[in-house]
Amino acid sequence: MNLTTKAKPQHAPMDQFKVHNNWLMVNGVSLERVKLRAGQTPFYAYDRSVISHKIAQLRQYMPQSLKLHYAMKANPMPAVVSFLNSQVDGIDVASGNELLVALNSGIAGHQISFAGPGKQSQELTMAIASSVTINVESFNELSNIARISDATGISAKVAVRVNPDFELKSSGMKMGGGPQQFGIDAEQVPKALLQIEALGLDYQGLHIFSGSQNLNQHAIMQTHRQIFELASRLQRSTNLELLTLNIGGGLGIPYFPGEMPLDIAPIGQALAELIDNLQAAHPNVEVAMELGRYIVGEAGIYVCEVVDIKESRGTRFAIVNGGLHHHLSASGNFGQVIRKNYPVAIGNKMISKKQSSDIAQNNTRLDQSVSQEKVSAEQLYPVQIVGPLCTPLDLLADKYELPAVEIGDLVVVYQSGAYGFTASPRDFLSHPQPVELLI
């Protein structure tokens, strides 16, 4: 009998967290102790050491002259922002409330930029009064900024957010090229620069961002070249001095089977040359990379508890006290066309890498020639991890192979440090809220 089968794609190793005595560790603290600290399940836990390691990697591989900014929308937990403000060169906010959190963290207003369409007059006033750089998204917004600046007597610092005439290929989410609610179309930017000069606003530079969650280093490098070329071309249309160029972020992290971590070393090497060439023409320009998910995404886990086990027509269900309402993206964002699993583990039944490899090999053989009754205690079993909501979309893991799941086990969803807690409909069906901890 030919037992050769095509191997299923695997998740990238989640080795940013250590294991001790079969318990997952978060910055040296066992998940058992973290649960006691939280006072409940479900909860989100963020590991300070993983965040700091990510920043250190960026400092190692990116050019020294590149400024690292934190895109706060990824995780606006005040403790996380305060922890990061001494490790990054700036923070990008997307609302007045985020601006308050950033300022309360102790970072100076001139180190903050404010992006996003539809900024309210109150938010613009807050930004102007705080010396924040406003990334202008439309001509109406530009007029509103000038009006508020005149009314308050405070000079407004502005940069033009550009909707480029290209997109970041292979992106999880495209935010440039074609018609967009984001930014001013590249072909209209010269007109915007003329208005900024005529209005006497404090021009800082350009913000050019075209996509996010990208794991293709070649696509990122190509887009960086296009960004720098576009910035140089646009600056030739004005006498205003270019002081900042925000190239956005877009660096992705592996979420799904078959995805591998991004190699940032060649990206940094290519950026160094691009920055040198730009600074030769614009000696005072600072180039910033604005990252959110890449800095905090891998540092976070979402943890919920198994409260019931049931069998239904040959399928095993583990019902947990969390789900879609706490972690929308892990559930599939309310029914995405092709749903894929985030990496998941049982935090109190962790196994070593060798055990995991051995089990994977055994699974291939057992699937073909051995009955379920002969499986060892360390065998992995397919299970549906579902939440308490009255919808079949409340699914955290689909046919996921895990150690035998029991009531009281702690289900861990990795890669949960970004767009988790605040990006989820936590009031949906009025279940209890999760808590957040920075460990």
C-alpha positions as a LaTeX table, in Angstrom:
\begin{tabular}{lrrr}
\hline
Residue & $x$ (\AA) & $y$ (\AA) & $z$ (\AA) \\
\hline
Met1 & 0.00 & 0.00 & 0.00 \\
Asn2 & 1.30 & 3.43 & $-0.92$ \\
Leu3 & 0.95 & 5.60 & 2.20 \\
Thr4 & 2.47 & 8.70 & 0.62 \\
Thr5 & 0.19 & 11.72 & 0.92 \\
Lys6 & 0.62 & 15.36 & 0.16 \\
Ala7 & 1.47 & 17.19 & 3.38 \\
Lys8 & $-1.06$ & 19.78 & 4.49 \\
Pro9 & 0.23 & 23.35 & 4.80 \\
Gln10 & 1.31 & 24.11 & 8.35 \\
His11 & 1.25 & 27.30 & 10.38 \\
Ala12 & 4.55 & 29.06 & 10.90 \\
Pro13 & 6.09 & 28.14 & 14.28 \\
Met14 & 4.68 & 30.22 & 17.13 \\
Asp15 & 8.01 & 30.11 & 18.95 \\
Gln16 & 7.85 & 33.68 & 20.26 \\
Phe17 & 6.34 & 32.13 & 23.42 \\
Lys18 & 8.17 & 29.59 & 25.57 \\
Val19 & 6.68 & 26.46 & 27.13 \\
His20 & 7.33 & 25.13 & 30.66 \\
Asn21 & 5.78 & 22.01 & 32.20 \\
Asn22 & 3.25 & 21.87 & 29.36 \\
Trp23 & 2.08 & 25.43 & 30.08 \\
Leu24 & 2.40 & 28.29 & 27.63 \\
Met25 & 4.52 & 31.11 & 29.07 \\
Val26 & 3.91 & 34.84 & 28.52 \\
Asn27 & 7.10 & 36.80 & 29.23 \\
Gly28 & 8.15 & 34.23 & 31.81 \\
Val29 & 4.72 & 33.91 & 33.45 \\
Ser30 & 2.74 & 30.69 & 33.04 \\
Leu31 & $-0.68$ & 30.96 & 31.44 \\
Glu32 & $-2.09$ & 29.51 & 34.65 \\
Arg33 & $-0.77$ & 32.53 & 36.58 \\
Val34 & $-1.80$ & 34.96 & 33.83 \\
Lys35 & $-5.37$ & 33.68 & 34.12 \\
Leu36 & $-5.30$ & 34.35 & 37.85 \\
Arg37 & $-3.98$ & 37.86 & 37.20 \\
Ala38 & $-6.76$ & 38.50 & 34.72 \\
Gly39 & $-9.36$ & 37.36 & 37.22 \\
Gln40 & $-11.36$ & 35.71 & 34.46 \\
Thr41 & $-11.45$ & 34.20 & 31.02 \\
Pro42 & $-11.61$ & 35.34 & 28.26 \\
Phe43 & $-8.69$ & 37.73 & 28.13 \\
Tyr44 & $-6.06$ & 39.16 & 25.84 \\
Ala45 & $-2.43$ & 39.04 & 26.99 \\
Tyr46 & 0.43 & 40.95 & 25.35 \\
Asp47 & 4.08 & 40.04 & 25.90 \\
Arg48 & 6.41 & 43.02 & 26.44 \\
Ser49 & 9.50 & 40.99 & 25.52 \\
Val50 & 8.05 & 39.98 & 22.14 \\
Ile51 & 7.21 & 43.61 & 21.33 \\
Ser52 & 10.69 & 44.80 & 22.31 \\
His53 & 12.31 & 42.00 & 20.29 \\
Lys54 & 10.33 & 43.06 & 17.23 \\
Ile55 & 11.51 & 46.66 & 17.62 \\
Ala56 & 15.11 & 45.43 & 18.04 \\
Gln57 & 14.85 & 43.41 & 14.82 \\
Leu58 & 13.60 & 46.45 & 12.94 \\
Arg59 & 16.45 & 48.58 & 14.32 \\
Gln60 & 18.91 & 45.87 & 13.27 \\
Tyr61 & 17.77 & 45.45 & 9.68 \\
Met62 & 16.33 & 48.84 & 8.75 \\
Pro63 & 18.53 & 51.87 & 7.93 \\
Gln64 & 19.60 & 53.87 & 10.99 \\
Ser65 & 18.13 & 57.00 & 9.45 \\
Leu66 & 14.66 & 55.42 & 9.10 \\
Lys67 & 12.19 & 56.61 & 11.75 \\
Leu68 & 9.94 & 53.93 & 13.20 \\
His69 & 6.38 & 54.99 & 13.95 \\
Tyr70 & 3.71 & 52.96 & 15.73 \\
Ala71 & 0.30 & 52.86 & 14.03 \\
Met72 & $-1.80$ & 52.94 & 17.16 \\
Lys73 & $-4.96$ & 51.66 & 15.46 \\
Ala74 & $-3.47$ & 48.15 & 15.59 \\
Asn75 & $-3.63$ & 48.10 & 19.39 \\
Pro76 & $-4.57$ & 51.28 & 21.27 \\
Met77 & $-4.43$ & 49.78 & 24.79 \\
Pro78 & $-3.00$ & 52.68 & 26.84 \\
Ala79 & $-0.44$ & 50.43 & 28.57 \\
Val80 & 0.84 & 49.19 & 25.20 \\
Val81 & 1.11 & 52.73 & 23.83 \\
Ser82 & 2.95 & 53.92 & 26.95 \\
Phe83 & 5.30 & 50.94 & 26.75 \\
Leu84 & 6.07 & 51.70 & 23.10 \\
Asn85 & 6.45 & 55.46 & 23.20 \\
Ser86 & 10.08 & 55.28 & 24.38 \\
Gln87 & 10.97 & 52.62 & 21.80 \\
Val88 & 9.61 & 54.23 & 18.64 \\
Asp89 & 10.19 & 57.62 & 17.02 \\
Gly90 & 6.57 & 58.57 & 16.56 \\
Ile91 & 2.94 & 57.45 & 16.83 \\
Asp92 & 0.22 & 57.61 & 14.19 \\
Val93 & $-3.36$ & 58.07 & 15.41 \\
Ala94 & $-6.68$ & 57.81 & 13.62 \\
Ser95 & $-9.13$ & 59.56 & 15.95 \\
Gly96 & $-9.37$ & 62.21 & 18.64 \\
Asn97 & $-9.58$ & 59.55 & 21.34 \\
Glu98 & $-6.44$ & 57.85 & 20.06 \\
Leu99 & $-4.75$ & 61.26 & 20.07 \\
Leu100 & $-5.58$ & 61.68 & 23.77 \\
Val101 & $-4.17$ & 58.23 & 24.58 \\
Ala102 & $-0.98$ & 59.04 & 22.67 \\
Leu103 & $-0.54$ & 62.40 & 24.41 \\
Asn104 & $-1.26$ & 60.87 & 27.82 \\
Ser105 & 1.47 & 58.30 & 27.18 \\
Gly106 & 3.96 & 61.17 & 27.35 \\
Ile107 & 4.99 & 61.41 & 23.72 \\
Ala108 & 5.31 & 64.94 & 22.34 \\
Gly109 & 2.72 & 66.27 & 19.93 \\
His110 & 5.30 & 66.93 & 17.22 \\
Gln111 & 6.02 & 63.17 & 17.20 \\
Ile112 & 2.40 & 62.33 & 16.38 \\
Ser113 & 0.69 & 62.20 & 12.99 \\
Phe114 & $-3.06$ & 62.01 & 12.46 \\
Ala115 & $-4.45$ & 60.11 & 9.46 \\
Gly116 & $-7.88$ & 59.01 & 8.31 \\
Pro117 & $-10.75$ & 60.35 & 6.21 \\
Gly118 & $-13.62$ & 62.32 & 7.73 \\
Lys119 & $-11.77$ & 64.00 & 10.59 \\
Gln120 & $-14.19$ & 66.08 & 12.63 \\
Ser121 & $-13.57$ & 69.79 & 13.31 \\
Gln122 & $-13.14$ & 69.02 & 17.01 \\
Glu123 & $-10.46$ & 66.44 & 16.21 \\
Leu124 & $-8.66$ & 68.84 & 13.88 \\
Thr125 & $-8.71$ & 71.49 & 16.59 \\
Met126 & $-7.21$ & 69.04 & 19.08 \\
Ala127 & $-4.48$ & 68.11 & 16.62 \\
Ile128 & $-3.63$ & 71.72 & 15.74 \\
Ala129 & $-3.50$ & 72.71 & 19.42 \\
Ser130 & $-1.18$ & 69.75 & 20.12 \\
Ser131 & 1.29 & 70.48 & 17.26 \\
Val132 & 0.36 & 67.20 & 15.61 \\
Thr133 & 1.01 & 66.69 & 11.89 \\
Ile134 & $-2.32$ & 66.23 & 10.12 \\
Asn135 & $-2.24$ & 63.98 & 7.07 \\
Val136 & $-4.68$ & 65.81 & 4.80 \\
Glu137 & $-7.15$ & 63.49 & 3.04 \\
Ser138 & $-9.21$ & 65.94 & 0.94 \\
Phe139 & $-9.51$ & 69.53 & $-0.24$ \\
Asn140 & $-12.46$ & 70.13 & 2.09 \\
Glu141 & $-10.36$ & 68.96 & 5.01 \\
Leu142 & $-7.56$ & 71.28 & 3.92 \\
Ser143 & $-9.97$ & 74.24 & 3.94 \\
Asn144 & $-11.30$ & 73.25 & 7.36 \\
Ile145 & $-7.76$ & 73.07 & 8.77 \\
Ala146 & $-6.99$ & 76.55 & 7.45 \\
Arg147 & $-10.21$ & 77.92 & 8.97 \\
Ile148 & $-9.45$ & 76.42 & 12.40 \\
Ser149 & $-5.85$ & 77.61 & 12.24 \\
Asp150 & $-7.01$ & 81.17 & 11.53 \\
Ala151 & $-9.65$ & 81.04 & 14.26 \\
Thr152 & $-7.27$ & 79.76 & 16.93 \\
Gly153 & $-4.20$ & 81.65 & 15.81 \\
Ile154 & $-2.21$ & 78.42 & 15.95 \\
Ser155 & $-0.17$ & 77.35 & 12.93 \\
Ala156 & $-1.35$ & 74.00 & 11.57 \\
Lys157 & 1.21 & 71.36 & 10.62 \\
Val158 & 0.09 & 69.40 & 7.57 \\
Ala159 & 1.27 & 66.65 & 5.29 \\
Val160 & $-0.55$ & 65.49 & 2.17 \\
Arg161 & $-1.74$ & 61.93 & 2.15 \\
Val162 & $-1.33$ & 60.77 & $-1.41$ \\
Asn163 & $-3.52$ & 58.20 & $-3.13$ \\
Pro164 & $-0.84$ & 56.83 & $-5.46$ \\
Asp165 & $-1.40$ & 55.69 & $-9.02$ \\
Phe166 & $-0.17$ & 52.19 & $-8.07$ \\
Glu167 & $-1.02$ & 49.58 & $-5.46$ \\
Leu168 & 0.96 & 47.28 & $-3.21$ \\
Lys169 & 0.59 & 43.93 & $-4.93$ \\
Ser170 & $-0.13$ & 40.80 & $-2.83$ \\
Ser171 & $-1.57$ & 42.92 & $-0.01$ \\
Gly172 & $-4.18$ & 41.60 & 2.37 \\
Met173 & $-5.87$ & 45.00 & 2.12 \\
Lys174 & $-5.26$ & 47.48 & $-0.70$ \\
Met175 & $-5.39$ & 51.16 & 0.30 \\
Gly176 & $-3.96$ & 52.89 & $-2.75$ \\
Gly177 & $-4.42$ & 52.97 & $-6.50$ \\
Gly178 & $-7.75$ & 53.50 & $-8.24$ \\
Pro179 & $-10.54$ & 55.47 & $-6.54$ \\
Gln180 & $-10.06$ & 55.60 & $-2.76$ \\
Gln181 & $-11.54$ & 57.35 & 0.25 \\
Phe182 & $-7.97$ & 57.66 & 1.48 \\
Gly183 & $-5.83$ & 60.63 & 0.50 \\
Ile184 & $-5.72$ & 63.00 & $-2.44$ \\
Asp185 & $-5.17$ & 61.48 & $-5.88$ \\
Ala186 & $-1.55$ & 61.82 & $-6.95$ \\
Glu187 & $-2.50$ & 63.85 & $-10.01$ \\
Gln188 & $-4.29$ & 66.40 & $-7.78$ \\
Val189 & $-1.51$ & 66.74 & $-5.20$ \\
Pro190 & 0.29 & 69.62 & $-7.03$ \\
Lys191 & $-2.94$ & 71.64 & $-6.68$ \\
Ala192 & $-3.08$ & 70.78 & $-2.96$ \\
Leu193 & 0.52 & 71.87 & $-2.49$ \\
Leu194 & $-0.25$ & 75.22 & $-4.14$ \\
Gln195 & $-3.17$ & 75.72 & $-1.75$ \\
Ile196 & $-1.02$ & 74.84 & 1.28 \\
Glu197 & 1.54 & 77.42 & 0.19 \\
Ala198 & $-1.14$ & 80.05 & $-0.45$ \\
Leu199 & $-2.81$ & 79.39 & 2.92 \\
Gly200 & 0.48 & 79.68 & 4.77 \\
Leu201 & 0.12 & 76.32 & 6.51 \\
Asp202 & 3.15 & 74.60 & 8.01 \\
Tyr203 & 3.96 & 72.02 & 5.35 \\
Gln204 & 5.72 & 68.88 & 6.58 \\
Gly205 & 5.68 & 66.53 & 3.63 \\
Leu206 & 3.94 & 63.52 & 2.12 \\
His207 & 2.29 & 60.36 & 3.35 \\
Ile208 & 2.14 & 57.62 & 0.72 \\
Phe209 & 0.66 & 54.27 & 1.74 \\
Ser210 & $-0.81$ & 51.70 & $-0.61$ \\
Gly211 & $-1.55$ & 48.46 & 1.24 \\
Ser212 & $-1.22$ & 46.34 & 4.36 \\
Gln213 & $-0.51$ & 42.78 & 5.57 \\
Asn214 & 1.99 & 41.90 & 2.86 \\
Leu215 & 4.33 & 38.90 & 3.08 \\
Asn216 & 5.97 & 39.37 & $-0.33$ \\
Gln217 & 9.30 & 41.15 & 0.13 \\
His218 & 9.71 & 41.77 & $-3.60$ \\
Ala219 & 6.29 & 43.46 & $-3.87$ \\
Ile220 & 7.14 & 45.65 & $-0.86$ \\
Met221 & 10.51 & 46.64 & $-2.31$ \\
Gln222 & 8.96 & 47.46 & $-5.68$ \\
Thr223 & 6.32 & 49.63 & $-3.99$ \\
His224 & 8.98 & 51.44 & $-1.96$ \\
Arg225 & 10.76 & 52.34 & $-5.19$ \\
Gln226 & 7.51 & 53.66 & $-6.61$ \\
Ile227 & 6.79 & 55.66 & $-3.44$ \\
Phe228 & 10.17 & 57.40 & $-3.54$ \\
Glu229 & 9.86 & 58.10 & $-7.26$ \\
Leu230 & 6.37 & 59.55 & $-6.77$ \\
Ala231 & 7.49 & 61.68 & $-3.81$ \\
Ser232 & 10.37 & 63.13 & $-5.83$ \\
Arg233 & 8.08 & 63.86 & $-8.78$ \\
Leu234 & 5.46 & 65.58 & $-6.64$ \\
Gln235 & 8.02 & 67.72 & $-4.85$ \\
Arg236 & 9.20 & 69.09 & $-8.17$ \\
Ser237 & 5.80 & 70.76 & $-8.50$ \\
Thr238 & 6.30 & 72.99 & $-5.44$ \\
Asn239 & 8.77 & 75.29 & $-3.73$ \\
Leu240 & 7.79 & 73.90 & $-0.33$ \\
Glu241 & 10.55 & 72.02 & 1.49 \\
Leu242 & 10.10 & 68.30 & 2.01 \\
Leu243 & 10.67 & 67.57 & 5.71 \\
Thr244 & 8.96 & 64.18 & 6.10 \\
Leu245 & 8.08 & 61.24 & 3.92 \\
Asn246 & 5.86 & 58.66 & 5.59 \\
Ile247 & 6.00 & 55.50 & 3.49 \\
Gly248 & 3.35 & 53.70 & 5.52 \\
Gly249 & 3.87 & 50.13 & 6.62 \\
Gly250 & 2.36 & 47.08 & 5.04 \\
Leu251 & 4.76 & 44.52 & 6.55 \\
Gly252 & 2.73 & 41.42 & 7.29 \\
Ile253 & 2.82 & 38.60 & 9.82 \\
Pro254 & 1.91 & 34.95 & 9.14 \\
Tyr255 & $-1.64$ & 34.10 & 10.17 \\
Phe256 & $-2.68$ & 31.15 & 8.06 \\
Pro257 & $-1.30$ & 27.72 & 7.04 \\
Gly258 & 1.42 & 28.00 & 4.43 \\
Glu259 & 2.35 & 31.59 & 5.29 \\
Met260 & 5.93 & 32.27 & 6.33 \\
Pro261 & 7.47 & 35.22 & 8.19 \\
Leu262 & 8.64 & 38.13 & 6.08 \\
Asp263 & 12.38 & 38.51 & 5.45 \\
Ile264 & 12.96 & 42.19 & 6.24 \\
Ala265 & 16.74 & 42.26 & 5.74 \\
Pro266 & 16.64 & 42.86 & 1.95 \\
Ile267 & 13.83 & 45.39 & 2.44 \\
Gly268 & 16.08 & 47.36 & 4.78 \\
Gln269 & 19.02 & 47.19 & 2.39 \\
Ala270 & 16.96 & 48.51 & $-0.50$ \\
Leu271 & 15.46 & 51.25 & 1.67 \\
Ala272 & 18.91 & 52.49 & 2.68 \\
Glu273 & 19.76 & 53.28 & $-0.94$ \\
Leu274 & 16.39 & 54.93 & $-1.58$ \\
Ile275 & 16.75 & 57.13 & 1.49 \\
Asp276 & 20.29 & 58.14 & 0.57 \\
Asn277 & 19.17 & 59.18 & $-2.91$ \\
Leu278 & 16.20 & 61.17 & $-1.56$ \\
Gln279 & 18.29 & 62.94 & 1.07 \\
Ala280 & 20.82 & 63.93 & $-1.60$ \\
Ala281 & 18.05 & 66.04 & $-3.17$ \\
His282 & 16.24 & 66.93 & 0.07 \\
Pro283 & 18.86 & 67.08 & 2.84 \\
Asn284 & 16.42 & 67.80 & 5.66 \\
Val285 & 13.90 & 65.06 & 4.95 \\
Glu286 & 13.16 & 62.34 & 7.50 \\
Val287 & 11.69 & 59.08 & 6.21 \\
Ala288 & 9.29 & 57.22 & 8.49 \\
Met289 & 7.88 & 53.71 & 8.32 \\
Glu290 & 4.55 & 53.41 & 10.10 \\
Leu291 & 3.94 & 49.94 & 11.53 \\
Gly292 & 1.22 & 48.57 & 13.75 \\
Arg293 & 0.45 & 44.91 & 13.18 \\
Tyr294 & 4.11 & 44.06 & 12.55 \\
Ile295 & 5.15 & 45.48 & 15.94 \\
Val296 & 2.42 & 44.08 & 18.20 \\
Gly297 & 0.55 & 41.38 & 16.27 \\
Glu298 & 2.74 & 38.43 & 17.21 \\
Ala299 & 3.03 & 39.55 & 20.84 \\
Gly300 & $-0.62$ & 38.94 & 21.67 \\
Ile301 & $-2.76$ & 35.94 & 22.48 \\
Tyr302 & $-6.49$ & 35.62 & 23.02 \\
Val303 & $-7.41$ & 33.09 & 25.69 \\
Cys304 & $-10.82$ & 31.60 & 26.37 \\
Glu305 & $-11.98$ & 28.57 & 28.35 \\
Val306 & $-13.75$ & 25.37 & 27.29 \\
Val307 & $-17.14$ & 25.27 & 29.03 \\
Asp308 & $-18.77$ & 22.35 & 27.22 \\
Ile309 & $-17.95$ & 19.39 & 24.95 \\
Lys310 & $-20.41$ & 17.78 & 22.59 \\
Glu311 & $-20.53$ & 15.32 & 19.71 \\
Ser312 & $-22.80$ & 15.96 & 16.76 \\
Arg313 & $-23.03$ & 13.37 & 13.97 \\
Gly314 & $-19.40$ & 12.42 & 14.17 \\
Thr315 & $-18.01$ & 15.92 & 14.78 \\
Arg316 & $-16.57$ & 16.99 & 18.13 \\
Phe317 & $-17.34$ & 20.50 & 19.35 \\
Ala318 & $-15.51$ & 22.35 & 22.11 \\
Ile319 & $-17.68$ & 25.26 & 23.22 \\
Val320 & $-15.75$ & 28.16 & 24.75 \\
Asn321 & $-16.76$ & 31.28 & 26.64 \\
Gly322 & $-15.38$ & 33.61 & 23.98 \\
Gly323 & $-15.56$ & 33.87 & 20.22 \\
Leu324 & $-16.52$ & 36.09 & 17.31 \\
His325 & $-17.63$ & 38.96 & 19.55 \\
His326 & $-14.17$ & 39.16 & 21.12 \\
His327 & $-11.97$ & 38.21 & 18.16 \\
Leu328 & $-13.74$ & 38.96 & 14.91 \\
Ser329 & $-10.79$ & 38.37 & 12.60 \\
Ala330 & $-10.02$ & 34.89 & 14.00 \\
Ser331 & $-13.63$ & 33.89 & 13.38 \\
Gly332 & $-13.46$ & 34.86 & 9.72 \\
Asn333 & $-14.82$ & 38.43 & 9.81 \\
Phe334 & $-18.53$ & 37.60 & 9.72 \\
Gly335 & $-18.28$ & 34.96 & 7.00 \\
Gln336 & $-15.34$ & 35.56 & 4.66 \\
Val337 & $-15.56$ & 33.57 & 1.43 \\
Ile338 & $-12.65$ & 31.24 & 2.22 \\
Arg339 & $-12.25$ & 30.92 & 5.97 \\
Lys340 & $-8.79$ & 29.97 & 7.28 \\
Asn341 & $-7.69$ & 29.09 & 10.79 \\
Tyr342 & $-5.48$ & 31.27 & 12.93 \\
Pro343 & $-2.84$ & 29.24 & 14.82 \\
Val344 & $-4.45$ & 27.78 & 17.95 \\
Ala345 & $-3.19$ & 25.75 & 20.92 \\
Ile346 & $-4.38$ & 24.39 & 24.26 \\
Gly347 & $-2.38$ & 26.57 & 26.64 \\
Asn348 & $-2.33$ & 24.04 & 29.45 \\
Lys349 & $-1.41$ & 21.09 & 27.19 \\
Met350 & 1.54 & 22.41 & 25.26 \\
Ile351 & 3.98 & 19.96 & 23.67 \\
Ser352 & 7.59 & 20.24 & 22.58 \\
Lys353 & 8.64 & 20.78 & 18.96 \\
Lys354 & 9.91 & 17.19 & 18.74 \\
Gln355 & 6.65 & 15.82 & 20.10 \\
Ser356 & 4.73 & 17.95 & 17.64 \\
Ser357 & 6.81 & 16.65 & 14.72 \\
Asp358 & 6.42 & 13.03 & 15.85 \\
Ile359 & 2.67 & 13.45 & 16.27 \\
Ala360 & 2.31 & 14.99 & 12.82 \\
Gln361 & 4.07 & 11.98 & 11.30 \\
Asn362 & 1.91 & 9.59 & 13.31 \\
Asn363 & $-1.23$ & 11.39 & 12.20 \\
Thr364 & $-0.40$ & 10.80 & 8.54 \\
Arg365 & $-0.01$ & 7.07 & 9.14 \\
Leu366 & $-2.98$ & 6.77 & 11.50 \\
Asp367 & $-5.32$ & 8.52 & 9.11 \\
Gln368 & $-4.71$ & 5.72 & 6.63 \\
Ser369 & $-4.22$ & 2.52 & 8.61 \\
Val370 & $-5.05$ & 2.76 & 12.33 \\
Ser371 & $-8.42$ & 3.05 & 14.07 \\
Gln372 & $-9.16$ & 5.88 & 16.50 \\
Glu373 & $-9.15$ & 3.46 & 19.47 \\
Lys374 & $-5.41$ & 2.79 & 19.03 \\
Val375 & $-4.35$ & 6.45 & 19.16 \\
Ser376 & $-1.93$ & 7.33 & 21.94 \\
Ala377 & $-2.63$ & 9.86 & 24.68 \\
Glu378 & $-0.60$ & 12.47 & 22.79 \\
Gln379 & $-2.55$ & 12.02 & 19.58 \\
Leu380 & $-4.13$ & 15.12 & 18.02 \\
Tyr381 & $-7.86$ & 15.12 & 17.32 \\
Pro382 & $-9.83$ & 17.31 & 14.92 \\
Val383 & $-12.23$ & 19.58 & 16.80 \\
Gln384 & $-14.48$ & 22.55 & 16.19 \\
Ile385 & $-13.75$ & 25.41 & 18.61 \\
Val386 & $-16.98$ & 27.40 & 18.79 \\
Gly387 & $-18.26$ & 30.24 & 20.94 \\
Pro388 & $-21.52$ & 30.88 & 22.81 \\
Leu389 & $-23.21$ & 33.09 & 20.21 \\
Cys390 & $-26.40$ & 32.12 & 18.40 \\
Thr391 & $-24.79$ & 32.04 & 14.96 \\
Pro392 & $-22.81$ & 29.37 & 13.07 \\
Leu393 & $-20.28$ & 32.10 & 12.26 \\
Asp394 & $-19.05$ & 31.96 & 15.87 \\
Leu395 & $-16.17$ & 29.65 & 14.97 \\
Leu396 & $-12.62$ & 30.12 & 16.24 \\
Ala397 & $-11.09$ & 26.94 & 14.79 \\
Asp398 & $-12.43$ & 24.64 & 12.08 \\
Lys399 & $-11.43$ & 20.94 & 12.18 \\
Tyr400 & $-8.31$ & 21.94 & 14.09 \\
Glu401 & $-6.07$ & 19.11 & 15.32 \\
Leu402 & $-5.41$ & 19.50 & 19.04 \\
Pro403 & $-4.71$ & 17.31 & 22.07 \\
Ala404 & $-7.91$ & 15.81 & 23.50 \\
Val405 & $-9.89$ & 18.86 & 24.61 \\
Glu406 & $-11.62$ & 18.83 & 28.00 \\
Ile407 & $-13.85$ & 21.20 & 29.93 \\
Gly408 & $-11.65$ & 23.75 & 31.71 \\
Asp409 & $-8.90$ & 23.74 & 29.07 \\
Leu410 & $-7.56$ & 27.11 & 27.94 \\
Val411 & $-7.81$ & 27.73 & 24.20 \\
Val412 & $-5.10$ & 30.09 & 22.93 \\
Val413 & $-5.42$ & 32.00 & 19.66 \\
Tyr414 & $-2.00$ & 33.26 & 18.55 \\
Gln415 & $-1.24$ & 36.35 & 16.43 \\
Ser416 & $-3.84$ & 38.30 & 18.38 \\
Gly417 & $-1.91$ & 41.42 & 19.38 \\
Ala418 & $-3.34$ & 43.56 & 16.57 \\
Tyr419 & $-6.91$ & 44.30 & 15.49 \\
Gly420 & $-8.38$ & 42.04 & 18.14 \\
Phe421 & $-9.95$ & 43.60 & 21.23 \\
Thr422 & $-10.99$ & 46.97 & 19.76 \\
Ala423 & $-11.74$ & 45.64 & 16.26 \\
Ser424 & $-14.41$ & 43.21 & 17.46 \\
Pro425 & $-18.15$ & 43.64 & 18.16 \\
Arg426 & $-17.77$ & 43.05 & 21.90 \\
Asp427 & $-21.37$ & 44.05 & 22.72 \\
Phe428 & $-22.85$ & 41.58 & 20.22 \\
Leu429 & $-25.45$ & 39.52 & 22.14 \\
Ser430 & $-24.35$ & 41.22 & 25.37 \\
His431 & $-21.99$ & 38.56 & 26.65 \\
Pro432 & $-19.30$ & 39.49 & 29.23 \\
Gln433 & $-16.33$ & 41.51 & 28.01 \\
Pro434 & $-12.75$ & 40.21 & 27.87 \\
Val435 & $-9.96$ & 41.99 & 29.72 \\
Glu436 & $-6.49$ & 42.99 & 28.50 \\
Leu437 & $-3.14$ & 42.51 & 30.23 \\
Leu438 & 0.36 & 43.65 & 29.28 \\
Ile439 & 2.77 & 41.11 & 30.75 \\
\hline
\end{tabular}
